[in-house]
Every structure is written in structure tokens, then in C-alpha cells.
Amino acid sequence: MDWKGGRRSDNIEDRRDYSAAGAGAGLGLLLRFVPFLLQTKFGRGLLVVGVLGYFGLRAIGIDVLNLAAPPVDKSATQPISAEDKELVDFVSVVLGNTEDIWTTLFQQMGRQYQKPKLVLFRNGVSSACGFAQSAMGPFYCPGDNKLYIDLSFYQEMKNKLGAPGDFAQAYVIAHEVGHHVQNLLGIAAKVNQLQQGKDQAAVNRLSVKQELQADCFAGIWGHYANKDFRMIEEGDLEEALNAASAIGDDHLQEQAQGRIRPEAFTHGTSKQRMEWFKRGMETGDVKACNTFAGSTSNGNE
């Protein structure tokens, strides 16, 4: 992937100097006062107000646990290697390229694209969607319009999932940006509404459709990254398809459990994920990514 000459995004939020322990320390500090508050009616009322205030602030992206934590000793934090620095450079270029492409596509739809921020973290991170550990993998939080990734996930892709390569890494970012696009277009809100009151199997089916559409949107980014920016090199498409296959629900379930449970799928099979990414890559058309149409290839069955 020819990325080094690309524009770097300014929307990178580097939290790698703030470990998950920081939030844990803040929580521990606050918990010391709970027994005293529970002893009086006033204290219990104050605790209720505090809890409600905490979740209210979290909803707008403010984490009071980090604010309450002692200052982090940066001399004790994990040093940033040259490889990590290049990875940050890489993700900033990929994010910048998604910004350029989706800004143009939204203009063509008569809309304005709002650029998301990409948060880099280690081990764990607090977001408007709650606290998350690195083991959960990269994710997008619609509550604060931010993408979150621990760069160690790329080593996991290479070593554990067998999905190496820079274009495979770019696909991961483009997929999460795809969720941001769904959020801006109102698709995510509609899916959430449709999931209300449904049983778990129905909720999962809708989740699969949403994830496959994000794969298709990632393919759209790849289409224009190749057409307009000439970033795609020989073998890159195969890297992305290999990554999509490696994180298919059926493949992951078989690896972890030795059996496949389709009713528990939340992201789609390896075949589906490859098909929808490829559709976006080939067409470059948002309308071609309607995974919610009633066909068997979109995750209905």
C-alpha cells in the first residue's frame, strides 16, 4: 500500500500515556468514600446525585474517573517504539484519506461529513460508550463520534489471525469509519430502534446486516483510495479479503469453540464479509451497500 505520501489527519487523539490503571485509580479513590456516604441520608442522596451526574457526563464524553485519578507518571509509561511511531503515522494517513473520500461522497449526497476522531490507547480506555479493554478489539462509539484502537491489535491480526499487511490494517480503520458513516446517515439509529423488543436472535441478525454494511463502506473507501489516490498496490485487495475472512463469525467460533453457532453471529460469516467488502470496492456506490434488503447474501440466513 503506497501511503507515505498521503495527507496526515489532525484528528488523532493519543491516550497511550494514560493507562487503564489511571481510571482504576480514580475509581478506587472514589470508592473509599462510599461507606461514609452510606451512613447518612444526606450521604446516600449525594451518592445518587453523583451516580446520575457521572453517567450524564459520560454521555457527553467526559470521564470523571480519569479526572479524579492521580497524575500519570509519564517516566513510568511504556516507551513508544519506532515501529509504533510509524504505525501512528500510518493510521493518521489512512484516517486522513477516509476524511477526504467521505467528505466528497457526502457532498455528492448533499450532506456535510463530520470527521471523527481516532483514539489510540493501551490496554483499556473509557469512552462515552463505557469502559473497554483491548481484548474487545477496535470499536466505534456513536456517543462521542470517536474510533478507538489499541495498535497491538495489528500484531494480533498478524500473529493470531493470520491477517498481516498494511492494507489489512487500513481495512480495520475503514470499517470503523463505516460505522461512523452509518451514524451520520441515521442508519445506526434505525437499527437500534428495530432491535428494541426483539429476541436475541433477531437482534443479532440486524447486527450482522449493520456490520456487513460497514464492510461494504470500507470497500467504498478502498475503491476511491485506488481510483483517486493510487494508494492500492498489487496484493492489497487479497490482504483485505484475507482480513475480512479471518474475522468472520464462523471462522472465529470454530477457532475458539470448535463449532459454529449461526444464531450467535453478530458480524457475518467470512464469506459474507469478503463479499460485501468486495462489492464496495468494485462499485464505489453507497447505494450498492444496502445489506438490509431481503437477500440471503446480506446476513438474513
N, C-alpha and C positions, 0 to 999 in steps of 0.2 A: 504494500500500500504506500503510495507516494504522498506522504502527509507533511513532511518537514517544511515545505514552503507555504503551508496554509496559514490562514489568519488565526491568531490565538484569541479565544474568548476571554472577556474580563469577568465572566460570571462563575468563577471558580471560588468556592469557599473552603479553605483548607483548615480542617479541625484536627489534623493529625497530632498536634501538640497537646490536645485535650483528650485524655484517655477516658474510657468508660468509668475508671476509678474516680474521676472527678465528680461525676454525677452521683456515684455511690457514696462518696464522702459527704456530699451535700445532703443526701437523704439520711445518712447516719447522724449528721449533725442535727437535723430537724427532728428525727425520731427520739432524740434524748429528752425533748421537751414534752412529748406526748403524754407520759404518765402523770406529769404535773398538771397538764391541761385537763385531763380526765377527772381530776379530783374535785373540780368545782363546776357549777352550772355555767358560769361565765367562760371558764376554760373550754368546756365542751362546745359552747356556742362559737367561740373563737376558732376552734378546730374545724367545725363545719364550714365556717366562712372561709377559712384557709384552704380547705379542700376544694370548695367551689371556685375560689379565686385561682387556685393552681390550674385546674382544668380549663378555666376560662382563658388564662394566659397561654396555656399550651395550644389552645385552638387557634391563636394568632401567631404561634411560632416562638413564644418566649418561654425558656426553660428556667424556672426559678431554682431548680436544684443545682444547675451549673452556677447560677449567681450566688447561691449560698455556699458553694464549695470553696475550700481554701485555694489560694492561687497555686497554679501548677508550677512545679519546679522544672523549668524547661531544660536545665542541665541534666535532669534525670530521664528525660524522654528519649525514645528511640531515635537514633540519628537517621537522617534521610539520606539514602544511598544515591549514587549517581544514576543507578537504574531507576529508582523511584522518581528522581527529578525528570528523567526523560519520559517516564510514564505520565507525569503531570503535564508535561509539555504536549504529549500525545493526546491526552483526553481534552486538553484545552483547545487543540486544533479540531478534533472531532466535534466537540460541542459547538465551536465557532462555525464549523461547516453546516451543522444541523440548523443553526440560527439563520444563516444566510439562505439556505434552501427553503426552510419552512416560512420565513418572512416573505419570500417571493410567492410561494404557493398560497399563503393566506391572503396576500394582496390580490391574487387572481380570483379568490373566492369572495372578495370584497370585505375582508376581515383584517384585523391587526394582530400580528403574532406577538405574544408576550413571552420574552425569553426567560426560561427557567434558570435557576442556579444549580450548580453541581457541587455537592458537598463531599469532600474527601475526609475519611475518618479511619481510625484504627480500633478494632475490637468491638466497639459499641458506640451508639450515637442516639441522642434524643432528637425527635422531630415533632412536628405538630400531629403526627400520626401515632406517637408513642415512642417508647424506647425500643431499639432494635440492635441485635448482635450481628457481627459479621457473618455468622453461620447462615443467616437468613438470605444472604446474597444481596446484590444491588436492588434498590427499590425506588419508586417514585411516590412522593407524598402529595396528594392534591390539596391538603390543608395548608401547606406553605409553598406550593409550586416549586419544590426542590427535588433533585435527583440525588441519591445517596449511594456511595460506593466505597468499599474498602479495597484498595488496589491489590491486596493479597488475593482477591478473588481471581485475578488473572493467572496467578500461579496455580490455583486450584483448577481453573479451566484447563491449563496445560497438563498438569501432573495427574489429576484425579479424573477429569472428564475426557481427556484426550482431545482437547479442542484448542490447539495452540494457534498463534498467528495474530498479527495486528488487526486484520480486518474482522476476525472473530471478536476481538476486544472492542472494536468500534461498533459492531453489531449490538453488543450489550448496551452501550450508551444510547444508540439509536432506538433500541427497543423501549428503554425507559423514557426517552423523549417522545416516543409514540404514545405512551400513556399521558404525557403532558398535553399532546395534541388532542387526545380524546377528552381530556378535561376541559380544554378551551372550547372545543366544539359542542360540549354539552352531552357527549356520549356517555362519559363516566357517570354523570348524574342520572341519566336514564337507566343505565344498567343497575345502579344502586336502587333505584325506585322499583324496577322489575323484580329485584331479588327479595324485596320486602314480603314477608309472609310465605315465602316458598320453602319447600323442604330442601335439605342439604344437597340432594342430587340435582335439583333444578338450579340452585344457587351455583353449583359447580359448573353446570353446562353453560350458564351465562358468563361465568368467569373464563371458561375456555374460549368462548367467542371473543371476549374482550382482549385476552392475551394474544390470540391469533391475529386480531386486527392490529395490535401493536407491532407484531412481527411484520405484517404487511406494510405498515407505516415505516418501519425500519428499512424495508426493501425499497420504498419510495426514496428515502434518503440516499440509499446506495445507487439508485438509478441516476439521480442528478449529481451525485458525487463523481460518478463516472462520466456522464454526459457533459456537464458544465465545468467540472473542476479537474477532470482527468486524474483522479486520485486512485482509481482501481487498476491494479496490476494483475498479471496472469497468476491464477491460482487463488486470488482473493475470494471470488464467489464460492469456491469449494470450501474455503476456511469458514465462511459464514454459514454455509449449509451444514457443515460438519458440527459447528457450534449449536445450531438450531436442533440438529438431531440429538446431540449429546444431552441437551436439557429437556428433551421430550418427556412427558409424564411416564409413558410406558417404559422407556429406557431407564429412567431414574428409579422407578418402582422395582423393576426387575433386578437392578443392581443392589438396591437396599433390602428388598424383601424376598426376592426370588420368585415373585409372582406379580401379575398385572391386575389391577382393580380399576376398570374403566369408570365406575361410578365415583371414584375419588379423584379423577383427573381435574386439574384446575387450570392447566396451561395448554393442553393439547398434546397429541402424540408427536413423535419425532417426524413422521411423515407429514402430518398437518402443518407443523411449524416450518418445515422446509418448503412445503408447497406455497404457504401464504407469504413467506419472505420472498420467494422467487417470483410470485405474482406481482408484488410491489416493485421488485427490482426490474421486471420486464416491462411493466406498464407505466410506472411513474404517475399513476392516476389514483387519487384518493377514492373516487367512486368505485374503483375495482376492488377496494378493500372492505366491502360490505360483508363481513363474516356473519352478520345477523340474518342474512337471507336464508331461507329454508332449504339448504342443500347439505348433503351428508359430509361434504368436504370441509365444512366450517365448524365441525365440532358438535353437531346435533346428535351424532350417534357414536 
